[in-house]
């Protein structure tokens, strides 16, 4: 998982606080809810980047809308980001926080590319096999249909890619035919 250099510091500080207070799940849900509000309302793009809106107006807006709906820790994070003029890294903080929570729970997210949609049984089988390979307890599967794969599958977990697609095997075969078999 690629981490945002600055966002990760905020995420890890919030993670430590959440872990200490036993609020990991709650804070994860709150961060995702705030992010959803930001995306749905274009608050980050249209309001927070507007040059005529002062930090005090931004802080009042955030306090009015989120106070009582999120924990004081998440609210303080939002206010701190406004003070430091780093509101734009909030999505990276949420992503990094979620990654830290998943690591703590032994969960990894996997993107599986296949030629046709996977059944629940196939997802469970891929999850079981690759959770062992990655050393995680659980693997959350996001299946993406890609007709170019022809058959087989390609699995991306963090920065690792396991490619067992027919298209990549054909490509390797083509390379061997063009350049000859180097391993005599």
C-alpha positions in Angstrom: 0.0 0.0 0.0 1.4 3.4 -1.0 1.3 5.8 1.9 0.9 9.5 1.6 4.1 10.9 3.3 2.3 13.6 5.3 -1.1 12.1 5.5 0.3 8.9 7.0 1.7 10.8 9.9 -1.8 12.2 10.7 -3.4 8.8 10.1 -0.9 7.0 12.4 -1.4 9.5 15.2 -5.2 9.2 14.9 -4.8 5.4 14.7 -2.8 5.3 17.9 -5.4 7.5 19.7 -8.2 5.3 18.4 -6.4 2.1 19.4 -5.7 3.5 22.9 -9.4 4.6 23.3 -10.7 1.3 21.7 -12.5 3.3 19.0 -10.9 1.9 15.8 -14.2 0.9 14.1 -16.1 4.0 15.2 -13.3 6.4 13.9 -13.0 4.5 10.7 -16.7 4.8 10.1 -16.7 8.5 11.1 -13.7 9.3 8.7 -15.5 7.5 5.8 -18.7 9.4 6.6 -16.9 12.7 6.6 -15.1 11.8 3.3 -18.4 10.8 1.8 -19.9 14.2 2.8 -16.8 16.0 1.3 -17.2 14.1 -2.0 -21.0 14.4 -2.2 -20.9 18.2 -1.5 -17.6 19.1 -3.2 -16.7 20.8 0.0 -13.0 20.3 -0.4 -12.9 21.4 -4.0 -15.4 24.3 -4.1 -15.4 25.7 -0.6 -12.1 24.9 1.1 -10.0 26.0 -1.9 -11.9 29.2 -2.4 -9.5 32.1 -1.7 -12.1 34.3 -0.1 -13.2 31.9 2.6 -11.1 32.4 5.8 -9.9 29.6 8.0 -12.3 30.8 10.7 -15.2 30.4 8.3 -14.0 27.0 7.4 -13.7 25.9 11.0 -17.1 27.3 11.9 -18.6 25.4 8.9 -16.9 22.1 10.0 -17.8 22.6 13.6 -21.5 23.4 12.8 -21.9 20.4 10.5 -19.9 17.7 12.2 -20.0 18.6 15.9 -22.1 15.9 17.7 -21.9 13.6 14.7 -18.2 12.6 14.9 -15.9 12.1 17.9 -13.9 15.0 19.2 -10.8 13.3 17.8 -12.0 13.4 14.2 -13.3 16.9 14.6 -10.0 18.1 16.1 -8.2 16.5 13.1 -10.4 18.4 10.7 -9.8 21.7 12.5 -6.0 21.0 12.6 -6.0 20.3 8.9 -7.7 23.7 8.3 -5.1 25.5 10.6 -2.2 23.8 8.7 -3.9 24.4 5.3 -3.8 20.7 4.6 -7.5 20.0 4.0 -6.7 18.5 0.6 -4.8 15.5 2.2 -7.9 14.4 4.1 -8.7 11.6 1.6 -5.2 10.3 1.9 -5.5 10.3 5.7 -8.7 8.3 5.5 -7.1 5.7 3.1 -3.9 5.4 5.3 -6.0 5.1 8.5 -8.1 2.4 6.9 -4.9 0.6 5.9 -3.6 0.7 9.4 -6.9 -0.6 10.8 -6.9 -3.4 8.3 -3.3 -4.3 9.2 -4.2 -4.4 12.9 -7.1 -6.7 12.1 -5.1 -9.0 9.8 -7.1 -7.9 6.8 -5.9 -7.1 3.3 -7.7 -5.7 0.3 -7.3 -7.5 -3.1 -8.3 -6.5 -6.5 -8.9 -9.5 -8.7 -9.1 -9.1 -12.4 -10.9 -11.8 -14.3 -12.4 -12.3 -17.8 -15.9 -12.8 -16.3 -17.5 -12.0 -12.9 -16.5 -14.4 -10.1 -19.0 -16.4 -8.0 -19.0 -16.2 -4.2 -17.4 -19.6 -4.1 -14.5 -18.5 -6.4 -14.0 -15.3 -4.3 -13.8 -17.5 -1.2 -11.3 -19.8 -2.8 -9.1 -16.9 -4.0 -9.4 -15.3 -0.6 -8.4 -18.5 1.2 -5.3 -19.1 -1.0 -4.0 -15.6 -1.1 -4.6 -14.9 2.6 -2.2 -17.7 3.3 0.3 -16.2 0.8 0.1 -12.8 2.3 0.0 -13.9 6.0 -3.4 -12.1 6.5 -6.4 -13.6 8.2 -8.9 -12.2 5.8 -8.8 -11.0 2.2 -11.4 -8.6 1.0 -12.0 -9.3 -2.7 -12.9 -6.5 -5.2 -13.5 -8.3 -8.6 -13.0 -6.3 -11.8 -14.0 -7.8 -15.1 -11.4 -7.3 -17.8 -12.0 -9.1 -21.1 -8.4 -8.6 -22.2 -7.3 -11.1 -19.6 -8.9 -13.9 -21.8 -8.9 -16.4 -18.9 -7.3 -17.0 -15.5 -6.8 -14.1 -13.1 -4.6 -11.3 -12.0 -4.5 -10.5 -8.3 -3.2 -7.2 -6.9 -2.7 -7.0 -3.1 -1.0 -3.8 -2.1 2.1 -3.4 -4.2 2.2 -7.1 -5.1 0.7 -8.5 -8.3 0.2 -12.2 -9.0 -0.5 -12.7 -12.7 -1.9 -16.0 -13.8 -3.8 -14.7 -16.7 -3.9 -16.3 -20.1 -3.0 -13.0 -21.8 0.3 -12.8 -19.8 1.1 -16.4 -20.5 0.6 -15.8 -24.2 2.8 -12.7 -24.0 5.6 -14.7 -22.3 5.3 -17.4 -24.9 5.5 -14.8 -27.7 8.6 -13.3 -26.1 10.3 -16.7 -26.0 9.4 -17.4 -29.6 10.8 -14.0 -30.7 14.0 -14.0 -28.6 14.5 -17.8 -28.3 14.6 -19.8 -25.1 17.5 -18.3 -23.1 17.5 -21.0 -20.4 19.0 -23.9 -22.3 
